[in-house]
Amino acid sequence: MNRVVPDADLDKTARAWAERLATGPTRTLALTKQLVNTSLDADRATAFAAEAAAQEINMTTADAQEGVRSFVERRSPAYKGC
């Protein structure tokens, strides 16, 4: 997320964003960061293959299953980082 905030709101905004990331699906976030970083040096086919592999890995996590369940049940997810 990119946002411009007044100086007085910077610490509060940064802390809120950090808390949101920390309570999110951490393995998914790590895989996404890895994909973004490696895609800069890869061709399209390699990037697509890496994304497909990451999706396979991600869908086996408890957090992915929790994300789907919480969506279906219309509630906020409770991610555990696994």
C-alpha positions in Angstrom: 0.0 0.0 0.0 1.3 3.4 -0.9 -0.2 6.4 0.8 0.8 10.0 1.6 -0.1 11.1 5.1 0.7 14.1 7.2 3.8 13.9 9.3 1.8 13.8 12.5 0.0 10.6 11.2 3.0 8.8 9.9 3.8 6.7 13.0 0.2 5.7 13.5 -0.3 4.8 9.9 2.9 2.8 9.7 2.1 0.9 12.9 -1.4 0.1 11.6 0.0 -1.2 8.3 2.6 -3.3 10.1 0.0 -4.8 12.4 -2.2 -5.7 9.5 0.7 -7.4 7.8 1.7 -9.2 11.0 -1.8 -10.6 11.5 -2.1 -11.7 7.8 -1.3 -14.9 6.1 2.5 -14.7 6.6 3.5 -17.6 4.3 1.4 -16.1 1.5 3.0 -12.7 2.0 6.4 -14.3 2.0 5.7 -16.2 -1.2 4.3 -13.0 -2.8 7.4 -11.0 -1.9 9.6 -13.7 -3.3 7.7 -13.8 -6.6 7.8 -10.1 -7.0 11.5 -10.0 -6.3 12.4 -12.8 -8.6 10.1 -11.7 -11.4 12.3 -8.7 -12.2 15.0 -11.1 -13.5 12.8 -13.7 -15.1 11.0 -14.1 -18.4 7.2 -14.4 -18.5 7.2 -18.2 -18.7 9.5 -18.6 -15.8 7.4 -16.1 -13.7 4.2 -17.9 -14.6 5.8 -21.3 -13.6 7.0 -19.8 -10.3 3.5 -18.4 -9.6 1.9 -21.7 -10.3 4.3 -23.5 -7.9 3.7 -20.8 -5.2 -0.1 -21.2 -5.5 0.3 -25.0 -5.1 2.4 -24.4 -2.0 0.0 -21.8 -0.6 -3.1 -23.8 -1.1 -1.8 -26.5 1.2 -1.5 -24.1 4.2 -3.9 -23.9 7.1 -4.1 -20.1 6.5 -5.3 -20.6 2.9 -8.0 -22.9 4.2 -8.9 -20.4 6.9 -9.1 -17.6 4.3 -11.6 -19.6 2.2 -13.7 -20.6 5.3 -13.8 -17.1 6.7 -14.9 -15.8 3.3 -17.7 -18.4 3.0 -18.7 -17.7 6.6 -18.6 -13.9 6.1 -16.2 -13.3 9.0 -12.8 -11.9 9.5 -10.0 -14.5 9.1 -7.9 -15.7 12.0 -4.5 -16.5 10.4 -1.9 -18.4 12.4 1.1 -18.3 10.1 0.9 -21.9 9.0 
